[in-house]
Amino acid sequence: MSQTTAVPAGTDPRPRVVVRGDDAVVAGVRCTECGHPVAFVRPRCPACRGPVEPAEFGPAGTAWSSTVVRIPVPGREPPYALAYLDLDDGPRVLAHLPGDRAVPVGTRLRLTAPDEAGDLTAEEA
Ligand SMILES: [Zn+2]
């Protein structure tokens, strides 16, 4: 079954990050039926359509994949590194890494405060 999620115009599609001191966590929801974690606030679970409750995820996680981007995009000077990280007991999120070096799969990472562009960021734990 395929599902599409419409993002209303003018809505920031990135996960909402809450910063407390040195810790940054993603504010999303978790399904109360199946436990599925979601990095975004949604009214129902995207996996089983069950009810959800607010949940915070992170700051720690493990790199699922990482790469270096070498093509220019508006507002970003290449090269720069990105990683998908699986937050501990939480969802998979995309985050910028410092510098221009990808990390090996399985590297322990922690979320840091979003950058000036508002993007998620992470560093090696
Ligand atoms: Zn569910």
Backbone and ligand atoms as CSV (ligand in chain L), in Angstrom:
chain,resi,resn,atom,element,x,y,z
A,1,MET,N,N,0.851,-1.179,0.000
A,1,MET,CA,C,0.000,0.000,0.000
A,1,MET,C,C,0.886,1.227,0.000
A,2,SER,N,N,0.650,2.134,-0.899
A,2,SER,CA,C,1.452,3.356,-0.903
A,2,SER,C,C,0.655,4.479,-0.255
A,3,GLN,N,N,1.401,5.336,0.422
A,3,GLN,CA,C,0.769,6.470,1.075
A,3,GLN,C,C,1.510,7.723,0.667
A,4,THR,N,N,0.815,8.790,0.514
A,4,THR,CA,C,1.459,10.070,0.283
A,4,THR,C,C,1.054,11.001,1.401
A,5,THR,N,N,1.987,11.868,1.743
A,5,THR,CA,C,1.719,12.839,2.789
A,5,THR,C,C,1.843,14.230,2.190
A,6,ALA,N,N,0.781,14.943,2.175
A,6,ALA,CA,C,0.806,16.297,1.632
A,6,ALA,C,C,1.354,17.257,2.673
A,7,VAL,N,N,2.247,18.122,2.249
A,7,VAL,CA,C,2.788,19.164,3.126
A,7,VAL,C,C,2.141,20.477,2.722
A,8,PRO,N,N,1.380,21.080,3.623
A,8,PRO,CA,C,0.730,22.343,3.272
A,8,PRO,C,C,1.756,23.400,2.858
A,9,ALA,N,N,1.388,24.213,1.881
A,9,ALA,CA,C,2.277,25.272,1.416
A,9,ALA,C,C,2.678,26.159,2.594
A,10,GLY,N,N,3.956,26.496,2.650
A,10,GLY,CA,C,4.434,27.368,3.710
A,10,GLY,C,C,4.800,26.634,4.976
A,11,THR,N,N,4.613,25.320,5.011
A,11,THR,CA,C,4.949,24.539,6.187
A,11,THR,C,C,6.361,23.985,6.039
A,12,ASP,N,N,7.173,24.173,7.061
A,12,ASP,CA,C,8.537,23.641,7.033
A,12,ASP,C,C,8.467,22.119,7.123
A,13,PRO,N,N,8.968,21.405,6.112
A,13,PRO,CA,C,8.838,19.940,6.104
A,13,PRO,C,C,9.870,19.228,6.973
A,14,ARG,N,N,10.773,19.963,7.604
A,14,ARG,CA,C,11.800,19.319,8.418
A,14,ARG,C,C,11.266,18.988,9.811
A,15,PRO,N,N,11.842,17.950,10.451
A,15,PRO,CA,C,11.427,17.646,11.824
A,15,PRO,C,C,11.671,18.848,12.731
A,16,ARG,N,N,10.827,18.970,13.760
A,16,ARG,CA,C,11.001,20.052,14.724
A,16,ARG,C,C,12.005,19.601,15.777
A,17,VAL,N,N,12.982,20.448,16.037
A,17,VAL,CA,C,14.047,20.120,16.985
A,17,VAL,C,C,13.900,21.000,18.220
A,18,VAL,N,N,14.034,20.368,19.380
A,18,VAL,CA,C,14.016,21.082,20.646
A,18,VAL,C,C,15.432,21.022,21.219
A,19,VAL,N,N,16.000,22.178,21.570
A,19,VAL,CA,C,17.359,22.248,22.104
A,19,VAL,C,C,17.284,22.556,23.593
A,20,ARG,N,N,17.959,21.714,24.376
A,20,ARG,CA,C,18.052,21.922,25.826
A,20,ARG,C,C,19.514,21.800,26.212
A,21,GLY,N,N,20.156,22.941,26.430
A,21,GLY,CA,C,21.578,22.900,26.736
A,21,GLY,C,C,22.345,22.350,25.559
A,22,ASP,N,N,23.125,21.286,25.786
A,22,ASP,CA,C,23.905,20.677,24.711
A,22,ASP,C,C,23.117,19.619,23.953
A,23,ASP,N,N,21.935,19.280,24.442
A,23,ASP,CA,C,21.150,18.230,23.804
A,23,ASP,C,C,20.144,18.802,22.818
A,24,ALA,N,N,19.994,18.119,21.716
A,24,ALA,CA,C,18.956,18.449,20.746
A,24,ALA,C,C,18.161,17.175,20.491
A,25,VAL,N,N,16.851,17.297,20.561
A,25,VAL,CA,C,15.993,16.139,20.338
A,25,VAL,C,C,14.938,16.489,19.301
A,26,VAL,N,N,14.441,15.463,18.620
A,26,VAL,CA,C,13.382,15.634,17.640
A,26,VAL,C,C,12.043,15.449,18.346
A,27,ALA,N,N,11.159,16.408,18.163
A,27,ALA,CA,C,9.821,16.333,18.752
A,27,ALA,C,C,8.871,15.770,17.708
A,28,GLY,N,N,8.435,14.534,17.934
A,28,GLY,CA,C,7.522,13.882,17.007
A,28,GLY,C,C,6.419,13.206,17.762
A,29,VAL,N,N,6.014,12.051,17.268
A,29,VAL,CA,C,4.969,11.271,17.923
A,29,VAL,C,C,5.343,9.789,17.887
A,30,ARG,N,N,4.733,9.021,18.809
A,30,ARG,CA,C,4.891,7.572,18.803
A,30,ARG,C,C,3.495,6.953,18.868
A,31,CYS,N,N,3.309,5.898,18.086
A,31,CYS,CA,C,2.026,5.207,18.044
A,31,CYS,C,C,1.792,4.469,19.354
A,32,THR,N,N,0.616,4.629,19.908
A,32,THR,CA,C,0.299,3.933,21.154
A,32,THR,C,C,-0.171,2.502,20.893
A,33,GLU,N,N,-0.412,2.160,19.613
A,33,GLU,CA,C,-0.828,0.792,19.275
A,33,GLU,C,C,0.367,-0.088,18.929
A,34,CYS,N,N,1.206,0.387,17.981
A,34,CYS,CA,C,2.289,-0.462,17.488
A,34,CYS,C,C,3.674,0.051,17.880
A,35,GLY,N,N,3.756,1.244,18.482
A,35,GLY,CA,C,5.037,1.770,18.928
A,35,GLY,C,C,5.860,2.449,17.851
A,36,HIS,N,N,5.330,2.547,16.628
A,36,HIS,CA,C,6.066,3.145,15.518
A,36,HIS,C,C,6.427,4.599,15.836
A,37,PRO,N,N,7.742,4.957,15.720
A,37,PRO,CA,C,8.148,6.348,15.970
A,37,PRO,C,C,8.070,7.176,14.691
A,38,VAL,N,N,7.632,8.409,14.819
A,38,VAL,CA,C,7.498,9.299,13.671
A,38,VAL,C,C,8.182,10.619,14.012
A,39,ALA,N,N,9.022,11.103,13.104
A,39,ALA,CA,C,9.790,12.325,13.362
A,39,ALA,C,C,8.965,13.591,13.198
A,40,PHE,N,N,7.714,13.432,12.812
A,40,PHE,CA,C,6.861,14.592,12.583
A,40,PHE,C,C,5.593,14.433,13.412
A,41,VAL,N,N,4.964,15.555,13.688
A,41,VAL,CA,C,3.688,15.490,14.395
A,41,VAL,C,C,2.610,15.131,13.382
A,42,ARG,N,N,2.014,13.978,13.580
A,42,ARG,CA,C,0.963,13.481,12.691
A,42,ARG,C,C,-0.231,13.083,13.550
A,43,PRO,N,N,-1.435,13.193,12.996
A,43,PRO,CA,C,-2.620,12.864,13.788
A,43,PRO,C,C,-2.821,11.369,13.991
A,44,ARG,N,N,-2.260,10.536,13.077
A,44,ARG,CA,C,-2.424,9.084,13.162
A,44,ARG,C,C,-1.097,8.426,12.819
A,45,CYS,N,N,-0.937,7.193,13.231
A,45,CYS,CA,C,0.263,6.423,12.898
A,45,CYS,C,C,0.288,6.113,11.400
A,46,PRO,N,N,1.408,6.430,10.712
A,46,PRO,CA,C,1.471,6.124,9.287
A,46,PRO,C,C,1.619,4.633,9.001
A,47,ALA,N,N,1.958,3.841,10.027
A,47,ALA,CA,C,2.133,2.402,9.822
A,47,ALA,C,C,0.834,1.636,10.013
A,48,CYS,N,N,0.053,2.001,11.051
A,48,CYS,CA,C,-1.159,1.210,11.346
A,48,CYS,C,C,-2.414,2.060,11.509
A,49,ARG,N,N,-2.270,3.379,11.348
A,49,ARG,CA,C,-3.394,4.326,11.489
A,49,ARG,C,C,-3.897,4.422,12.928
A,50,GLY,N,N,-3.120,3.889,13.890
A,50,GLY,CA,C,-3.512,3.949,15.287
A,50,GLY,C,C,-3.295,5.337,15.869
A,51,PRO,N,N,-3.738,5.542,17.115
A,51,PRO,CA,C,-3.545,6.839,17.773
A,51,PRO,C,C,-2.075,7.053,18.138
A,52,VAL,N,N,-1.684,8.299,18.245
A,52,VAL,CA,C,-0.296,8.640,18.579
A,52,VAL,C,C,-0.276,9.569,19.783
A,53,GLU,N,N,0.897,9.623,20.414
A,53,GLU,CA,C,1.097,10.577,21.501
A,53,GLU,C,C,2.433,11.283,21.264
A,54,PRO,N,N,2.573,12.521,21.785
A,54,PRO,CA,C,3.823,13.255,21.586
A,54,PRO,C,C,5.005,12.470,22.156
A,55,ALA,N,N,6.145,12.543,21.466
A,55,ALA,CA,C,7.348,11.847,21.919
A,55,ALA,C,C,8.575,12.621,21.449
A,56,GLU,N,N,9.646,12.506,22.220
A,56,GLU,CA,C,10.909,13.115,21.829
A,56,GLU,C,C,11.925,12.006,21.578
A,57,PHE,N,N,12.771,12.221,20.560
A,57,PHE,CA,C,13.735,11.208,20.143
A,57,PHE,C,C,15.126,11.822,20.083
A,58,GLY,N,N,16.130,11.046,20.497
A,58,GLY,CA,C,17.499,11.507,20.469
A,58,GLY,C,C,17.939,11.937,21.866
A,59,PRO,N,N,19.105,12.555,21.968
A,59,PRO,CA,C,19.937,13.034,20.861
A,59,PRO,C,C,20.816,11.952,20.207
A,60,ALA,N,N,20.946,10.775,20.831
A,60,ALA,CA,C,21.902,9.788,20.319
A,60,ALA,C,C,21.289,8.925,19.225
A,61,GLY,N,N,22.137,8.503,18.299
A,61,GLY,CA,C,21.696,7.634,17.233
A,61,GLY,C,C,22.882,7.000,16.535
A,62,THR,N,N,22.575,6.183,15.530
A,62,THR,CA,C,23.598,5.449,14.795
A,62,THR,C,C,23.469,5.748,13.305
A,63,ALA,N,N,24.610,5.977,12.646
A,63,ALA,CA,C,24.589,6.296,11.220
A,63,ALA,C,C,24.084,5.097,10.429
A,64,TRP,N,N,23.031,5.307,9.654
A,64,TRP,CA,C,22.482,4.284,8.765
A,64,TRP,C,C,23.133,4.412,7.401
A,65,SER,N,N,23.459,5.649,7.015
A,65,SER,CA,C,24.110,5.935,5.739
A,65,SER,C,C,24.707,7.322,5.831
A,66,SER,N,N,25.732,7.572,5.031
A,66,SER,CA,C,26.356,8.892,5.048
A,66,SER,C,C,26.978,9.149,3.686
A,67,THR,N,N,27.028,10.415,3.296
A,67,THR,CA,C,27.597,10.760,1.998
A,67,THR,C,C,28.135,12.175,2.028
A,68,VAL,N,N,28.919,12.506,1.007
A,68,VAL,CA,C,29.403,13.873,0.815
A,68,VAL,C,C,28.749,14.410,-0.452
A,69,VAL,N,N,28.137,15.583,-0.330
A,69,VAL,CA,C,27.487,16.223,-1.468
A,69,VAL,C,C,28.492,17.160,-2.125
A,70,ARG,N,N,28.680,16.990,-3.426
A,70,ARG,CA,C,29.687,17.787,-4.143
A,70,ARG,C,C,29.074,18.655,-5.242
A,71,ILE,N,N,27.762,18.755,-5.267
A,71,ILE,CA,C,27.114,19.629,-6.249
A,71,ILE,C,C,26.517,20.820,-5.520
A,72,PRO,N,N,26.603,22.004,-6.119
A,72,PRO,CA,C,26.084,23.188,-5.438
A,72,PRO,C,C,24.559,23.209,-5.426
A,73,VAL,N,N,24.026,23.653,-4.298
A,73,VAL,CA,C,22.599,23.913,-4.184
A,73,VAL,C,C,22.478,25.288,-3.536
A,74,PRO,N,N,21.376,25.972,-3.754
A,74,PRO,CA,C,21.237,27.311,-3.177
A,74,PRO,C,C,21.431,27.299,-1.662
A,75,GLY,N,N,22.307,28.170,-1.173
A,75,GLY,CA,C,22.510,28.304,0.262
A,75,GLY,C,C,23.505,27.329,0.849
A,76,ARG,N,N,24.068,26.453,0.022
A,76,ARG,CA,C,25.028,25.463,0.527
A,76,ARG,C,C,26.276,25.478,-0.332
A,77,GLU,N,N,27.433,25.567,0.324
A,77,GLU,CA,C,28.706,25.539,-0.372
A,77,GLU,C,C,29.262,24.123,-0.318
A,78,PRO,N,N,29.363,23.441,-1.473
A,78,PRO,CA,C,29.907,22.087,-1.450
A,78,PRO,C,C,31.420,22.117,-1.273
A,79,PRO,N,N,32.030,21.033,-0.820
A,79,PRO,CA,C,31.383,19.794,-0.402
A,79,PRO,C,C,30.888,19.882,1.047
A,80,TYR,N,N,29.848,19.106,1.348
A,80,TYR,CA,C,29.376,19.006,2.724
A,80,TYR,C,C,28.840,17.592,2.955
A,81,ALA,N,N,28.859,17.188,4.211
A,81,ALA,CA,C,28.515,15.806,4.555
A,81,ALA,C,C,27.111,15.721,5.145
A,82,LEU,N,N,26.432,14.626,4.818
A,82,LEU,CA,C,25.104,14.331,5.356
A,82,LEU,C,C,25.109,12.919,5.914
A,83,ALA,N,N,24.223,12.667,6.835
A,83,ALA,CA,C,24.034,11.300,7.324
A,83,ALA,C,C,22.564,11.085,7.647
A,84,TYR,N,N,22.084,9.885,7.318
A,84,TYR,CA,C,20.832,9.423,7.900
A,84,TYR,C,C,21.215,8.743,9.194
A,85,LEU,N,N,20.578,9.139,10.292
A,85,LEU,CA,C,20.851,8.437,11.531
A,85,LEU,C,C,19.564,7.882,12.108
A,86,ASP,N,N,19.687,6.677,12.619
A,86,ASP,CA,C,18.578,6.042,13.319
A,86,ASP,C,C,18.686,6.461,14.774
A,87,LEU,N,N,17.786,7.352,15.192
A,87,LEU,CA,C,17.800,7.782,16.588
A,87,LEU,C,C,17.467,6.589,17.472
A,88,ASP,N,N,18.117,6.487,18.611
A,88,ASP,CA,C,17.895,5.357,19.514
A,88,ASP,C,C,16.408,5.257,19.862
A,89,ASP,N,N,15.823,4.099,19.575
A,89,ASP,CA,C,14.403,3.851,19.827
A,89,ASP,C,C,13.525,4.909,19.161
A,90,GLY,N,N,14.015,5.436,18.037
A,90,GLY,CA,C,13.274,6.501,17.369
A,90,GLY,C,C,13.336,6.377,15.865
A,91,PRO,N,N,12.927,7.436,15.178
A,91,PRO,CA,C,12.868,7.403,13.715
A,91,PRO,C,C,14.232,7.661,13.080
A,92,ARG,N,N,14.297,7.482,11.772
A,92,ARG,CA,C,15.480,7.798,10.969
A,92,ARG,C,C,15.331,9.238,10.477
A,93,VAL,N,N,16.365,10.044,10.678
A,93,VAL,CA,C,16.327,11.440,10.250
A,93,VAL,C,C,17.589,11.772,9.460
A,94,LEU,N,N,17.484,12.781,8.624
A,94,LEU,CA,C,18.624,13.260,7.834
A,94,LEU,C,C,19.236,14.454,8.544
A,95,ALA,N,N,20.566,14.452,8.692
A,95,ALA,CA,C,21.237,15.552,9.387
A,95,ALA,C,C,22.534,15.909,8.673
A,96,HIS,N,N,22.875,17.177,8.751
A,96,HIS,CA,C,24.168,17.638,8.242
A,96,HIS,C,C,25.244,17.292,9.263
A,97,LEU,N,N,26.424,16.953,8.745
A,97,LEU,CA,C,27.579,16.683,9.600
A,97,LEU,C,C,28.572,17.832,9.448
A,98,PRO,N,N,29.400,18.066,10.460
A,98,PRO,CA,C,30.402,19.120,10.318
A,98,PRO,C,C,31.449,18.707,9.281
A,99,GLY,N,N,31.961,19.676,8.538
A,99,GLY,CA,C,33.026,19.397,7.581
A,99,GLY,C,C,32.536,18.694,6.329
A,100,ASP,N,N,33.450,17.995,5.684
A,100,ASP,CA,C,33.150,17.383,4.387
A,100,ASP,C,C,33.566,15.915,4.355
A,101,ARG,N,N,33.380,15.234,5.492
A,101,ARG,CA,C,33.769,13.834,5.569
A,101,ARG,C,C,32.563,12.997,5.988
A,102,ALA,N,N,32.235,11.996,5.169
A,102,ALA,CA,C,31.165,11.067,5.533
A,102,ALA,C,C,31.653,10.176,6.667
A,103,VAL,N,N,30.727,9.582,7.396
A,103,VAL,CA,C,31.087,8.678,8.490
A,103,VAL,C,C,30.704,7.253,8.098
A,104,PRO,N,N,31.438,6.263,8.627
A,104,PRO,CA,C,31.079,4.871,8.332
A,104,PRO,C,C,29.704,4.506,8.909
A,105,VAL,N,N,29.025,3.591,8.227
A,105,VAL,CA,C,27.768,3.058,8.749
A,105,VAL,C,C,28.029,2.499,10.144
A,106,GLY,N,N,27.127,2.761,11.070
A,106,GLY,CA,C,27.278,2.267,12.429
A,106,GLY,C,C,27.944,3.246,13.378
A,107,THR,N,N,28.450,4.368,12.845
A,107,THR,CA,C,29.080,5.374,13.704
A,107,THR,C,C,28.044,5.958,14.656
A,108,ARG,N,N,28.430,6.086,15.915
A,108,ARG,CA,C,27.527,6.710,16.881
A,108,ARG,C,C,27.562,8.223,16.687
A,109,LEU,N,N,26.375,8.813,16.589
A,109,LEU,CA,C,26.224,10.246,16.370
A,109,LEU,C,C,25.287,10.819,17.412
A,110,ARG,N,N,25.336,12.133,17.577
A,110,ARG,CA,C,24.368,12.804,18.439
A,110,ARG,C,C,23.903,14.070,17.751
A,111,LEU,N,N,22.620,14.350,17.897
A,111,LEU,CA,C,22.063,15.573,17.324
A,111,LEU,C,C,22.638,16.772,18.043
A,112,THR,N,N,22.877,17.842,17.284
A,112,THR,CA,C,23.302,19.108,17.856
A,112,THR,C,C,22.291,20.168,17.430
A,113,ALA,N,N,22.436,21.366,17.940
A,113,ALA,CA,C,21.478,22.425,17.619
A,113,ALA,C,C,21.420,22.633,16.105
A,114,PRO,N,N,20.236,22.896,15.561
A,114,PRO,CA,C,20.116,23.126,14.116
A,114,PRO,C,C,21.041,24.264,13.669
A,115,ASP,N,N,21.492,24.180,12.409
A,115,ASP,CA,C,22.364,25.231,11.897
A,115,ASP,C,C,21.550,26.491,11.571
A,116,GLU,N,N,22.253,27.523,11.064
A,116,GLU,CA,C,21.583,28.807,10.809
A,116,GLU,C,C,20.485,28.694,9.759
A,117,ALA,N,N,20.565,27.653,8.932
A,117,ALA,CA,C,19.517,27.436,7.928
A,117,ALA,C,C,18.335,26.659,8.515
A,118,GLY,N,N,18.473,26.214,9.766
A,118,GLY,CA,C,17.391,25.463,10.400
A,118,GLY,C,C,17.428,23.977,10.120
A,119,ASP,N,N,18.510,23.492,9.492
A,119,ASP,CA,C,18.613,22.062,9.201
A,119,ASP,C,C,19.112,21.286,10.404
A,120,LEU,N,N,18.683,20.028,10.507
A,120,LEU,CA,C,19.194,19.161,11.553
A,120,LEU,C,C,20.695,18.986,11.371
A,121,THR,N,N,21.414,18.930,12.489
A,121,THR,CA,C,22.849,18.688,12.457
A,121,THR,C,C,23.187,17.617,13.485
A,122,ALA,N,N,24.295,16.923,13.223
A,122,ALA,CA,C,24.755,15.889,14.139
A,122,ALA,C,C,26.275,15.854,14.092
A,123,GLU,N,N,26.841,15.298,15.131
A,123,GLU,CA,C,28.297,15.131,15.191
A,123,GLU,C,C,28.581,13.776,15.779
A,124,GLU,N,N,29.832,13.320,15.619
A,124,GLU,CA,C,30.207,12.029,16.200
A,124,GLU,C,C,30.108,12.119,17.714
A,125,ALA,N,N,29.569,11.066,18.312
A,125,ALA,CA,C,29.351,11.058,19.761
A,125,ALA,C,C,30.665,10.831,20.484
L,1,ZN,ZN,ZN,1.026,2.211,14.702
